[in-house]
Amino acid sequence: MNKIILITGATSGFGKAIAEKFAASQWNLIITGRRKERLDLIVKELSKTYGVEVLPLVFDVQDKNAVFTSISGIPEKWKNVDVLVNNAGLALGRDNFENASLTDWETMLDTNVKGMMYTTRAVLPYLIEKRSGHIINIGSIAGKEVYQYGNGYCSSKFAVDALSKSMRIDLLHHKIKVTAIHPGAVETEFSLVRFNGDAEKAAAVYKGYTPLSASDIADTVYYCASLPEHVCINELIITPTAQANANLFYKE
């Protein structure tokens, strides 16, 4: 019987790459996202290419009611979730604290923090009932070190780091694994979203070195999820070779 993974934010970037990686290894998938057209396309691609079953759930993780309604309403056979990947998240703006957009702050906190909390709580009864499972939270190196102009985003990812540690402690007696993966610079739609569609600014972030790719993160998630039952990676920081920490890069 195929294992089941639930991935939030699966319409692009990390989420899509993670879905492809697990589908290639014959996992069945529950994929979520805000864009129905993209979800439907991914369902067709994965089903046709890998012969796996894929259940799409269309909702925004910011919407508490939608999260709980969608996840509690999945068919019975899909409730045997083995792995939850809390991937949905974004960065908006890079401004001094006094100039930063309050709307951007709220969107980042509502998505990166509250959305992760809602989704985990909605899925958790299925994991508790089977007394096993694995929660993998996609954090960021911005959740380990603060950098200039990162105020709202860094705050949200520091919260992800703290919540991951809290989950690990609180869910220990349920035999549920919790892993936080903190990527450094990865070239996806991330910077394009952050700079409000400014392709030139987004490209400049990755100029002069080779950043990570979404598939690198997918490989890392798969590795963490594939370890023996008695092994849990609690947290992992992954960067390109050219990046030493949140602030220091070697660019040619």
N, C-alpha and C positions, 0 to 999 in steps of 0.2 A: 504494500500500500504506500503510495506516495506521501511524503511529508508535506506539510502546509506552512507557507510563510505568508505573513501579512506585511505589506510594505506601504507606508504612507508617502505621498508625494512621488508617485511612480511614473508621472507623465514625461519626465525629462531628467537629465543629470544623473546624480547618484542613484536615484530611485529606479530609473529605467535600466541602468546598467546592472543594478542588483537583481532586478526582475529577470533580465536576460541570463545572468550568471546562474541563478538558481533553477530557472527553467531548463537550461542546458544540462543540469544535473538531475533532471526529472522530479523536481519539486512542483507541486501544485501551488498556485498563487492567488492571493487576494490582493488586488492592487487598488489604491485609492488616489484620487486627485480631484481637482476642481474642474478640469476640462474634459467633458464627456467624449468629445470627438477624438481627442488624443488617447484616452483610455480605451475606447472601442478599437482604435487602430492597433494599439499594443496587444490587446487581447487576440486579435486576428493573427498578428505576426507571431506571437509566442505559441499559440495553439497550433498553427500551421507548421512552424519550423521545428518545434520540439515535441509536439503531440501531448502536451500537458493540459490540464484544466485550469482556467483562469476566471476568477470572479471579480468583476469591476464594481467598485463602490464610489459613487460620485458625491463628494462632499468636501467642504472646506474645514480643516481641522480647527479653525477658529470658532466654528459654530458648534457649541456644546451639544445642543439638542440633535443636530444632524449626525454628529459623531456617534452618540449613544443609540439613536434610532437605527442608523445604518448597521452598526456592528451587532447590536442585539437581535436584529432581524435577519441575519444571514441563515441560510438553510442549515439544518442539523449537521449534515456531513462536513460542513466547512468549519464547525466549531472546534474541531480537534486541532487547533493551531499549535504548531511547534515553535515557531520563531516569529516575533514581532520586531520589525525594524521601524523605529521612529525616525524617519528621514525628512519629512516635510519641514521646510524651514527656508529662511531667506535673510538677506542683508539689504538694508535700504539706507543710502546716503553715507557720506563720510564728511562730517562737519564738526566744528568746535561745539562743545556742549551748549553754549549760549545761542548757537545758531541752528541747532539740529531741529528737525521737524518733529513735533509732538505726535503727529499722525504716524510717521515712520516708527517712532519708538513703540507706539501702541500696537502697530501691526506686527513688529518683530516679537514683542513680548507675547502677544496673543497667539501667534503662530508657533514660534520656537519653544515657548515654555508652556503656556496653557494648552495649546494644541497637543503637545506631547503628553501632558498630564491627562487630558480627556481621553485620548486614544488608549493609553495604557490602562486606565481604570475601566474602560469599556471592554477591553480584551481580557483583562486579568481574571475574571471569573472562569474562563475556559482553561487558563493555565493552572489556576488553583485547584480546579476540579480534578485535573489529571495529575497534579502534583509533579509537574515537570514543565519544561519550556525555557525559552531564552528571549530576553528583551535586549535588543541592541539599539542604543541611542546614538545618533549621529550628532556629535558635538562639533568642536572646532578648536584649533590651537588658540583662537580668540577667547576660549573659555578657560585657558590656562595662564595666559599672559595678556595684559591690556596693552593696546597700541594707540597712538594718537588718532583722534577722530573716530575711534571705534566705540564710543560711549554706549549707545543703545544696543548694538550688536554684541559687543563683548559682555555686557550685562546679561543679555539673554543666554549666551552660551556658558557663562559662569553658572547660571541657574541650571542649565542642562547637566553640567558636571556635578553640581551638588545634588540634584535630583537623582542622578544615576547612582551616586554613592548611597543616598538614602534608600533607594529601591533595593539595592544589593543587601543592605542591612535588614530592612523590613520584610523582604520576601525570602530571606534565608530559610526560614522554617517551612516554606512551601516548596523547597528544592528547585526554585526558579533561578536561573542564571541571569545576571545583568552585566552587560558590557557597554562601555562608552568608548567610541572611536572618535578621535579628535584629529581631523585632517588639517594640514597646512594649505599651501597654495595648490588649488586644483582648477584646471581650465574647463569650465562648464558655462552654463548661462548665468552663473552666480554673479560675476562682475557686471554683466550686461544689465541684469535686474538692479544691482546696487546703484549703478550710474544712470538709471532711468532710460536705458536703451542707447546710451552713448557708446557706440562701438569702438571709437578711437580711445576713449578713456579705459574701456574694458580691456582692449588689447594691450595697452601700455602696462597693465599689471603684470603681464606674463612675458614682457620683452626682456631678452638677454639671458634667459635660462629655460630649462625644460621643466614645466610644472607637472604635477601629478595629473592623471586622467581619471575620469569617472570609473573606468574599468579597474584601475588600481584600487580604488576604494571598494568596488564590488568584490574583487579578489580577497581583500582583507576581511570584509564581512563574512564571506563564505568560509574562509579559514577559521574564523572565530566560532562560527556556527557548526563547524564540522569536527570539532575536537571531541574526545571521549566525554562521556557523561560526567565523570568526576573532575574534569578540567574546565576552569572558567577564567578567561582573560578579563580582568576587572576594568582596565582601561588601557588604551593604546594611542600614542601620538604618532602620526605618520606624516612626513614631509618629503618634498623633493630633495635630492641630494644638495641642491643649491640653497636650501633654506635651513638655517640652524635653529631659529626660534621665530616667534611671531614678528619680530622686527628686522632680523638680519638675513640678508640674501647676498649671494655672490653672483653678480651679473656680468656678462661679457659683452 
